[in-house]
Amino acid sequence: MTKRADPVAGAETIDVVRSPGAAPDLDEPPFAITELPTPSERAMVPRGPVDAPSRAAVRLIALKVRDNKALFRAAVRLDALVLTSADDGQVVAQPFTFRFPGILDGDLLPMDNLQLYLGDVNDFLDLAIWVNRDDTKGVDLATLFEGVANDPGTKGALTVLGGLVLAAPQVALAVGAVAAVATVVRVGSQLVQAAVGKEIGLYRTSFLAFERFGVGRQPAEGLRQAQGIEFAYEVVDISGDGGTARGVDGAR
């Protein structure tokens, strides 16, 4: 599903990018819910000042297993990637893994504002979430990214520094950033699959600066539902709080 419909009924939007080089690879793996802007929307320049946060926290505030045979009576593993742009135009991604043992059907998973990200935000704020059984107790996503940093297939796109992933290209061009984000999400999906034997892509979204990076509860009320899983999260503006935010920090 998508949150951005074409304003002209029946019209089909085609994004055209002119470049002397090869067309960037913007393909991403499937998610149960995908809500992404088009490349042209990412390239839009607001006509006036944008009151966007300079720092934000992303918190998962509710997650419930509902009639999901794949996760019933199981330990549940949640993997997430939060991506944004650094001041120099590089794409910065924070990988995250959290585990919930012994979950039954209908259980609201124990958490208290599970913190997926806290830091600077620029240009866009992207989020990818995978939820799977944790039977194999596979390696955490951050560690897996460190393991592929020097792989020939990803060396040109990923450099791991202290748990953060910096993705090329080092330019502020919108299409270049989209391609870099897509690369990280593709690699993240492959790593999750390698860790758990399969991967359930639950949710993928992106908020732009003129959308204030999605600040607020998502959804505003209730829970989103997909693949027998119900969830909600929030984006919190922490620009003026000295860089701190309450919530569960770190990966386990």
C-alpha positions as CSV (number, residue, x, y, z in Angstrom):
1,M,0.0,0.0,0.0
2,T,1.1,3.6,-0.4
3,K,0.3,6.9,1.3
4,R,0.9,9.0,-1.7
5,A,-1.7,8.9,-4.4
6,D,-1.5,10.8,-7.7
7,P,-3.7,13.9,-7.6
8,V,-5.1,13.3,-11.1
9,A,-7.5,10.4,-11.0
10,G,-6.5,7.6,-13.4
11,A,-3.1,9.2,-14.2
12,E,0.1,7.2,-13.9
13,T,3.2,9.0,-12.4
14,I,6.5,8.3,-14.2
15,D,9.7,9.6,-12.7
16,V,12.4,10.6,-15.2
17,V,16.0,11.0,-14.1
18,R,18.6,12.4,-16.5
19,S,22.2,11.3,-15.8
20,P,25.2,10.6,-18.0
21,G,25.8,7.3,-16.1
22,A,23.9,4.1,-15.6
23,A,20.4,4.3,-14.1
24,P,20.6,3.9,-10.3
25,D,19.2,0.7,-8.8
26,L,16.2,1.8,-6.6
27,D,14.7,-1.6,-6.2
28,E,14.0,-2.8,-2.7
29,P,12.7,-6.1,-1.2
30,P,8.9,-6.4,-0.5
31,F,7.4,-5.4,2.8
32,A,3.9,-6.1,4.0
33,I,3.4,-2.3,4.2
34,T,5.4,0.1,2.0
35,E,4.8,3.8,2.2
36,L,7.5,5.6,0.2
37,P,7.7,9.0,-1.6
38,T,8.6,8.9,-5.2
39,P,12.1,10.1,-6.2
40,S,10.6,13.3,-7.6
41,E,9.0,14.0,-4.2
42,R,12.3,13.5,-2.5
43,A,13.8,16.1,-4.9
44,M,11.2,18.7,-4.2
45,V,12.5,22.0,-2.7
46,P,10.1,23.7,-0.3
47,R,9.2,27.3,-1.3
48,G,9.5,28.5,2.2
49,P,11.3,27.7,5.5
50,V,10.7,24.2,6.8
51,D,10.2,23.8,10.6
52,A,11.8,20.4,10.7
53,P,13.6,18.8,13.7
54,S,17.3,18.7,13.7
55,R,17.3,15.7,16.1
56,A,14.7,13.0,16.6
57,A,14.0,9.7,18.4
58,V,12.2,6.8,16.8
59,R,10.4,4.6,19.3
60,L,8.3,1.4,18.8
61,I,5.5,1.9,21.3
62,A,3.4,-1.2,20.7
63,L,3.8,-4.6,19.0
64,K,1.3,-7.5,19.2
65,V,1.2,-10.9,17.6
66,R,-2.3,-11.7,16.4
67,D,-3.2,-15.0,14.7
68,N,0.3,-15.4,13.2
69,K,1.1,-19.1,12.9
70,A,4.7,-18.3,12.0
71,L,5.3,-16.5,15.3
72,F,2.8,-18.4,17.6
73,R,4.3,-19.6,20.9
74,A,7.8,-18.5,19.8
75,A,10.6,-16.2,20.7
76,V,10.3,-13.1,18.4
77,R,13.1,-11.2,16.8
78,L,12.7,-7.6,15.7
79,D,15.2,-6.1,13.3
80,A,15.1,-2.5,12.2
81,L,17.1,0.0,10.1
82,V,16.7,3.8,10.6
83,L,18.3,5.9,7.9
84,T,18.9,9.6,7.4
85,S,21.3,12.0,5.8
86,A,24.4,13.4,7.5
87,D,25.4,17.1,7.1
88,D,27.8,16.2,4.3
89,G,25.2,14.3,2.3
90,Q,26.2,10.8,3.3
91,V,23.4,8.4,4.2
92,V,23.7,7.2,7.8
93,A,21.9,4.0,8.9
94,Q,21.5,2.6,12.4
95,P,20.9,-1.2,12.5
96,F,19.0,-2.6,15.5
97,T,18.0,-6.0,16.9
98,F,15.7,-6.8,19.8
99,R,14.4,-10.1,21.1
100,F,11.1,-11.0,22.9
101,P,11.1,-14.5,24.4
102,G,8.1,-16.8,24.7
103,I,5.4,-14.8,22.9
104,L,1.8,-16.2,22.7
105,D,-0.9,-15.4,20.3
106,G,-2.5,-12.1,21.2
107,D,0.4,-11.0,23.5
108,L,1.3,-7.4,23.6
109,L,5.1,-7.6,23.5
110,P,6.8,-6.2,26.6
111,M,8.4,-2.9,25.9
112,D,8.5,0.7,27.1
113,N,9.1,3.0,24.2
114,L,11.6,0.7,22.5
115,Q,14.1,3.1,21.1
116,L,15.2,2.3,17.5
117,Y,17.1,5.5,16.8
118,L,18.2,8.7,18.5
119,G,20.3,11.3,16.7
120,D,20.5,14.0,14.0
121,V,18.1,14.0,11.1
122,N,18.5,15.7,7.7
123,D,16.6,15.6,4.4
124,F,14.8,12.3,5.1
125,L,14.1,9.7,7.8
126,D,13.6,6.2,6.6
127,L,12.5,3.1,8.6
128,A,12.5,-0.6,7.7
129,I,11.3,-3.2,10.2
130,W,11.5,-7.1,10.0
131,V,9.7,-9.4,12.5
132,N,10.6,-13.1,12.6
133,R,10.8,-16.2,14.9
134,D,14.1,-16.3,16.8
135,D,14.6,-20.0,16.8
136,T,18.2,-19.9,15.6
137,K,19.3,-17.0,17.9
138,G,21.1,-15.5,14.9
139,V,23.7,-12.8,15.0
140,D,22.4,-9.2,15.6
141,L,21.9,-7.0,12.5
142,A,24.6,-4.5,13.5
143,T,27.2,-7.3,13.7
144,L,26.1,-8.8,10.4
145,F,26.6,-5.4,8.7
146,E,30.1,-5.2,10.1
147,G,30.8,-8.7,8.6
148,V,29.8,-7.6,5.0
149,A,31.5,-4.2,5.0
150,N,34.5,-5.5,3.0
151,D,32.6,-8.0,0.9
152,P,33.3,-7.2,-2.9
153,G,29.6,-7.0,-3.5
154,T,28.9,-4.3,-0.9
155,K,32.3,-2.6,-0.3
156,G,31.5,0.2,-2.7
157,A,28.2,0.9,-1.0
158,L,28.9,0.3,2.7
159,T,31.5,1.4,5.3
160,V,30.9,0.4,8.9
161,L,32.2,2.8,11.5
162,G,31.4,2.2,15.2
163,G,28.1,0.6,14.6
164,L,26.9,3.2,12.1
165,V,26.6,2.4,8.4
166,L,27.7,5.1,6.0
167,A,26.4,4.5,2.5
168,A,27.9,6.0,-0.7
169,P,27.5,8.1,-2.7
170,Q,28.9,11.1,-0.8
171,V,26.6,13.6,-2.5
172,A,23.5,15.3,-1.5
173,L,21.7,14.5,-4.8
174,A,18.2,13.1,-4.0
175,V,18.5,10.2,-6.5
176,G,21.9,9.3,-5.2
177,A,20.5,9.2,-1.6
178,V,17.6,7.1,-2.7
179,A,19.9,4.6,-4.4
180,A,22.1,4.4,-1.3
181,V,19.2,3.9,1.0
182,A,17.8,1.1,-1.3
183,T,21.3,-0.6,-1.2
184,V,21.3,-0.6,2.6
185,V,17.8,-1.9,2.8
186,R,18.5,-4.7,0.3
187,V,21.6,-5.7,2.2
188,G,19.7,-5.5,5.5
189,S,17.0,-7.8,4.1
190,Q,19.6,-10.4,3.0
191,L,21.3,-10.3,6.3
192,V,18.1,-10.8,8.3
193,Q,17.3,-13.7,6.0
194,A,20.7,-15.2,6.6
195,A,20.3,-14.8,10.4
196,V,16.8,-16.3,10.7
197,G,16.5,-18.6,7.7
198,K,13.8,-16.4,6.2
199,E,12.6,-12.8,6.5
200,I,9.3,-11.2,7.0
201,G,9.5,-7.6,5.9
202,L,6.8,-5.9,8.0
203,Y,7.1,-2.2,7.4
204,R,9.0,0.3,5.2
205,T,8.4,4.0,5.2
206,S,10.2,7.4,4.6
207,F,9.4,10.9,5.8
208,L,10.9,14.0,4.3
209,A,11.9,17.2,6.0
210,F,8.8,19.1,4.8
211,E,6.8,16.4,6.6
212,R,8.8,17.2,9.7
213,F,10.2,13.6,9.5
214,G,6.8,12.2,10.6
215,V,6.9,13.7,14.1
216,G,4.1,12.2,16.1
217,R,2.4,8.9,16.7
218,Q,2.1,6.6,13.7
219,P,-0.8,5.8,13.4
220,A,-2.4,8.7,15.2
221,E,-4.7,6.2,16.9
222,G,-4.9,2.5,17.3
223,L,-2.4,0.1,15.7
224,R,-1.3,-0.8,12.1
225,Q,-1.9,-4.4,11.1
226,A,0.0,-6.6,8.6
227,Q,1.0,-10.3,8.6
228,G,-0.9,-11.0,11.8
229,I,1.2,-8.3,13.6
230,E,-0.2,-5.1,15.0
231,F,2.1,-2.2,15.9
232,A,2.6,1.5,16.4
233,Y,5.6,3.8,16.7
234,E,6.4,7.4,17.2
235,V,8.9,10.0,16.0
236,V,9.8,12.5,18.7
237,D,11.4,15.9,18.1
238,I,14.3,16.1,20.6
239,S,16.0,19.1,19.0
240,G,15.8,21.2,22.2
241,D,16.3,18.6,25.0
242,G,20.0,18.4,25.0
243,G,20.2,15.2,23.0
244,T,18.5,12.9,25.5
245,A,15.2,11.0,25.2
246,R,13.5,8.4,27.4
247,G,13.1,4.9,26.2
248,V,14.8,1.6,25.9
249,D,18.2,2.2,24.3
250,G,20.5,-0.3,22.6
251,A,20.2,-3.7,20.9
252,R,20.0,-7.1,22.6
